[in-house]
């Protein structure tokens, strides 16, 4: 049947219900006593007991004096047996003729088991709660087009149980993170999204205009500088889970609007952050996946063992044989880059070249959990230098499945050094680097009151959810990913 005829029939059915004084949209509530999975899990206790369930009809098989359908709620689906002798002739005719797949309705009935062993509800009363005016995708083919799934997530959730399971797991992961950190005396806080200076990361910000103040504002690219202000204020252990915005492209691991968690702990360093991270990832895997040994895209990833700890210099040496500790100048580093066909920019220094080598030759090899440590100072403007080697900083990134999962520092707390690092970033910005940081005078002012030694870390929540749900793309774990307008 042509879709326009289906739409017309659905509207006509609704009008008939309205004319009969049975407008489903006038019903304001329905008292649900049980969800479908709860009934299945507690069948022995609920058999022959009355329950009230509600949800969307996903299947309907009409017969003579008795019919079957199923109801899908947030926990799953359950079969409903609808018999004329149980609900009455008028209600049964209405069920057969007026209720369609896609409609939302409530069922009052008794729990029983069919002859084939399927746990079901024998309906005693049906209440139409919402009429679906658009047809669902045909059940045998479902909703598989990825663009439609991302643009119409509501339809994706209706048709694909895996999508719903992923979103439920995402919520559980965030809840578990909060409980894990709460047990360690961390305080959850909120910081501004509209900021004067979008600092704390190397990224191009989105810019907007604040009419009331008649001045430009930026959407934050990081949570760092405001959380550090709270550390300076004496809160000692803080974290925030929030949206950040980076004006960049999209791919399977990047969305310009994403969820970041940052935490800061006074009186510890990046080794303390490694210990905390390893413990938290193991805790999440065990509680979300049931085991610290998980599978992603067919690869087994073992989070139960101590995570490997490797310096960036040593990782490059393992893969290329080049020891950048023996490279004495920027020119020598650039010569090595040319030899290995690595593109770089004129303003790059040795530390930048080291980072480019790591990205080219090492990053995708880090399948099992690996802490990459001691980054070059040039790429770490907010990190404390290593006392024994000031060309490097006390920083690490955790890599799993070739992905950067988090980024952590022994935080720079010397305001004089910080001002010099900001000045170097300003020079890069002046030279055309749109991702460079800018001097934040208010933050420097705060630092001059004294900031304790602090460990800090940022986690990409979306990538973490991808890993723990075996999802191939970041858009699969964000309810409403950023997409180009169709207009």
Secondary structure, DSSP 8 states (H G I E B T S, - for coil): --HHHHHHHHHHHHHHHHHTT--GGG---------HHHHHHTHHHHBT-EEEEEEEEEEEE--SSEEEEEEEETTEEEEEEEEHHHH-HHHHHHHHHH--TT-EEEEEEEEEE-TTS-EEEEEEEEEEEE---S----TTT-S--HHHHHHTHHHHHHH-HHHHHHHHHHHHHHHHHHHHHHHTT-EE----SEESS--SSS----EEEETTTTEEEEE-S-SHHHHHHHHHTT--EEEEEEEEE-----BTTB-SEEEEEEEEEET--HHHHHHHHHHHHHHHHHHHTSSSEEEETTEEEE-SS--EEEEHHHHHHHHH---GGG--SHHHHHHHHHHTT----TT--HHHHHHHHHHHHTGGG--S-EEEE--BGGG-TTB-EETTEEEEESEEEEEETTEEEEEEEEB---HHHHHHHHHHHHHHHHTT-TT-----HHHHHHHTT----EEEEEEEHHHHHHHHHT-SSGGGTSTT-------
